[in-house]
Amino acid sequence: MDTYRGFIVWIAGIVVVLGTFMIFVAAGWPGEPDSCVDDSPNTCFCEAYDIADVQNNEGGVRQPVNTWFNLYSIATSFIVAAVVYVDRVALGSKAYPNLMKSKTAVPDLYIFAVLFLGLGSMWFHASLTAWGGVLDGVSMYIFTAFLIAYSIRRMWDSAIFFWLFYAGIVLLFSALHAFTDIPSFVNILILIAGYVVVEIIIWVRSGKVLQGKVGPILLWSFGVLSILTATFFWWSSQTDRFMCDPNSFFQPHGLFWHPLAGVAGVLVYFYWRAADDPV
């Protein structure tokens, strides 16, 4: 069962998250509109929508491109699940110090984090409700909190600390998102900065920058390039910026920001998988 658990998490995540999502698409989206709807002009990531549908809690999908291109995450999470499966088959009954090649639940958690990074975002762009925006934020915190928690776990082999710290960080930043006016991108920047600090500590501790090997250096570097490129499209396609055309199919937020963030998630997985852990 341990060998196939990654696929079970992948399938269950799709069925539960996407299945529930489709129920709301059919039945309607209850709740108050997100604050972006009330801005003038609206700041809901450019793509045009019918504001009456949001106000009347209609079913359907408000922003088709920004919503449906999040399905990329089914493919990116499958790649992680497939490699986890291959590693577990090769592992057999042996133990392996690198957790990304282990039969622990840690790789399975990451499979879900990569999957939900996309599927969670769909709820916001389809509904443009306040609670949909919170769920979108939670999907990003589930992913970015993993970057920090797992990197600490690479240095400190404490499963209890990993799970408690990870859960605490996700809950903290989800609460900040839901109950304060701190923009989500500020929360994400804080978490990513925290990850970079921990990564640098690993470099100092091990005496090897980016594991000191060509493969990991390229994986990490391309991951950073991917997220920087994604951020460029996220910024440049916001309302009233030069890549924003509300009525066009060309919506860089959906076409590039979402998938490129997912690519970065896969690349950092392979970077971790190549490591000689524990550090």
LUMPA-637805 format. One line per 8 residues: number of its first residue (from 1); their letters; for each residue x, y, z of C-alpha. Coordinates in steps of 0.25 Angstrom, whole numbers. Layout:
% LUMPA-637805
NUM	a	X Y Z ~ ...
END
This chain:
% LUMPA-637805
1	mdtyrgfi	0 0 0 ~ 11 10 3 ~ 17 8 -11 ~ 4 13 -17 ~ 0 23 -7 ~ 4 35 -15 ~ -5 31 -26 ~ -16 29 -16
9	vwiagivv	-14 43 -11 ~ -14 48 -25 ~ -27 42 -29 ~ -34 45 -16 ~ -29 59 -17 ~ -35 61 -31 ~ -48 54 -28 ~ -51 62 -15
17	vlgtfmif	-46 76 -19 ~ -50 76 -34 ~ -62 68 -31 ~ -67 78 -20 ~ -63 89 -29 ~ -72 84 -41 ~ -84 83 -31 ~ -82 98 -28
25	vaagwpge	-81 101 -43 ~ -94 94 -45 ~ -102 99 -33 ~ -96 113 -31 ~ -86 121 -23 ~ -91 126 -9 ~ -84 137 -1 ~ -80 151 -3
33	pdscvdds	-72 156 -15 ~ -57 157 -13 ~ -52 171 -10 ~ -46 172 -24 ~ -60 172 -30 ~ -63 185 -23 ~ -50 192 -27 ~ -51 203 -38
41	pntcfcea	-46 198 -48 ~ -48 183 -42 ~ -34 177 -39 ~ -39 162 -41 ~ -27 159 -50 ~ -32 165 -63 ~ -41 155 -69 ~ -55 160 -72
49	ydiadvqn	-67 154 -65 ~ -81 158 -62 ~ -82 165 -49 ~ -97 162 -48 ~ -93 147 -47 ~ -84 149 -36 ~ -95 158 -28 ~ -106 148 -31
57	neggvrqp	-98 136 -27 ~ -100 129 -40 ~ -93 116 -44 ~ -83 115 -55 ~ -69 120 -57 ~ -66 135 -56 ~ -52 135 -62 ~ -51 123 -72
65	vntwfnly	-36 124 -76 ~ -31 128 -62 ~ -39 116 -56 ~ -38 104 -66 ~ -23 106 -68 ~ -21 102 -54 ~ -23 88 -58 ~ -9 88 -61
73	siatsfiv	-7 83 -47 ~ -13 70 -50 ~ -1 67 -59 ~ 10 73 -50 ~ 5 66 -38 ~ 4 53 -46 ~ 19 54 -50 ~ 23 55 -35
81	aavvyvdr	14 44 -32 ~ 19 35 -43 ~ 34 37 -39 ~ 30 35 -24 ~ 24 22 -28 ~ 37 18 -36 ~ 46 21 -25 ~ 37 13 -15
89	valgskay	38 1 -24 ~ 53 2 -25 ~ 54 4 -10 ~ 47 -9 -7 ~ 48 -12 8 ~ 60 -3 10 ~ 61 10 17 ~ 66 23 10
97	pnlmkskt	70 35 17 ~ 65 45 6 ~ 51 47 10 ~ 47 50 -4 ~ 51 35 -8 ~ 44 29 5 ~ 31 22 8 ~ 28 33 19
105	avpdlyif	16 42 16 ~ 25 54 13 ~ 25 51 -2 ~ 10 49 -2 ~ 8 62 5 ~ 16 69 -6 ~ 8 62 -17 ~ -5 68 -11
113	avlflglg	2 82 -9 ~ 6 82 -24 ~ -8 78 -28 ~ -15 87 -19 ~ -7 99 -24 ~ -15 99 -36 ~ -28 93 -32 ~ -29 102 -20
121	smwfhasl	-27 114 -29 ~ -39 110 -38 ~ -49 113 -27 ~ -45 128 -27 ~ -45 130 -42 ~ -58 122 -44 ~ -66 129 -33 ~ -59 142 -30
129	tawggvld	-65 141 -16 ~ -57 145 -3 ~ -57 131 2 ~ -52 126 -11 ~ -40 136 -10 ~ -37 130 4 ~ -37 116 -2 ~ -27 121 -13
137	gvsmyift	-18 127 -2 ~ -18 114 6 ~ -14 106 -7 ~ -2 115 -8 ~ 1 114 7 ~ 0 99 7 ~ 11 99 -4 ~ 20 110 1
145	afliaysi	20 106 15 ~ 25 92 11 ~ 37 99 5 ~ 42 104 18 ~ 37 92 27 ~ 43 81 18 ~ 57 89 17 ~ 57 90 32
153	rrmwdsai	54 75 32 ~ 66 72 23 ~ 75 77 34 ~ 67 73 47 ~ 61 59 46 ~ 49 61 55 ~ 36 57 49 ~ 28 63 60
161	ffwlfyag	34 76 58 ~ 32 76 43 ~ 17 73 44 ~ 14 82 55 ~ 22 94 49 ~ 16 91 35 ~ 2 91 40 ~ 5 103 49
169	ivllfsal	10 112 37 ~ -1 108 28 ~ -11 112 39 ~ -4 125 43 ~ -3 130 29 ~ -17 125 25 ~ -23 133 37 ~ -15 145 33
177	haftdips	-21 144 19 ~ -35 143 24 ~ -35 153 36 ~ -25 164 32 ~ -23 173 20 ~ -9 168 18 ~ -8 165 3 ~ -6 150 -1
185	fvnilili	6 153 -9 ~ 13 159 4 ~ 10 146 11 ~ 16 138 0 ~ 28 147 -1 ~ 30 145 14 ~ 29 130 13 ~ 38 129 0
193	agyvvvei	49 138 7 ~ 48 129 19 ~ 51 117 10 ~ 63 124 4 ~ 69 127 17 ~ 68 112 21 ~ 73 108 8 ~ 85 117 10
201	iiwvrsgk	87 111 24 ~ 88 98 17 ~ 98 102 8 ~ 107 108 19 ~ 105 95 28 ~ 108 86 17 ~ 119 94 10 ~ 112 92 -3
209	vlqgkvgp	104 102 -11 ~ 92 96 -17 ~ 98 82 -13 ~ 110 85 -21 ~ 106 77 -33 ~ 102 82 -47 ~ 89 74 -48 ~ 83 81 -35
217	illwsfgv	89 94 -38 ~ 82 94 -52 ~ 69 89 -45 ~ 68 99 -35 ~ 73 111 -44 ~ 62 107 -55 ~ 52 106 -43 ~ 56 120 -39
225	lsiltatf	55 125 -54 ~ 42 119 -55 ~ 35 126 -43 ~ 42 139 -47 ~ 36 138 -61 ~ 23 134 -55 ~ 23 146 -46 ~ 26 155 -58
233	fwwssqtd	13 150 -65 ~ 6 152 -52 ~ 10 166 -50 ~ 9 171 -65 ~ -5 165 -67 ~ -12 171 -55 ~ -23 181 -58 ~ -19 193 -66
241	rfmcdpns	-5 188 -68 ~ 1 186 -82 ~ -2 171 -84 ~ -17 173 -79 ~ -28 171 -89 ~ -40 167 -82 ~ -48 162 -94 ~ -36 154 -100
249	ffqphglf	-33 139 -99 ~ -19 143 -96 ~ -19 144 -81 ~ -5 143 -76 ~ -9 141 -62 ~ -16 128 -66 ~ -7 124 -77 ~ 6 126 -71
257	whplagva	6 130 -56 ~ -1 118 -52 ~ 6 107 -60 ~ 20 113 -58 ~ 18 113 -43 ~ 14 98 -44 ~ 27 95 -53 ~ 35 102 -41
265	gvlvyfyw	29 92 -32 ~ 33 80 -40 ~ 47 85 -42 ~ 49 88 -27 ~ 44 73 -24 ~ 55 68 -33 ~ 65 77 -27 ~ 61 71 -13
273	raaddpv	61 57 -19 ~ 76 58 -23 ~ 81 62 -9 ~ 90 54 -1 ~ 81 56 12 ~ 81 58 23 ~ 90 70 22
END
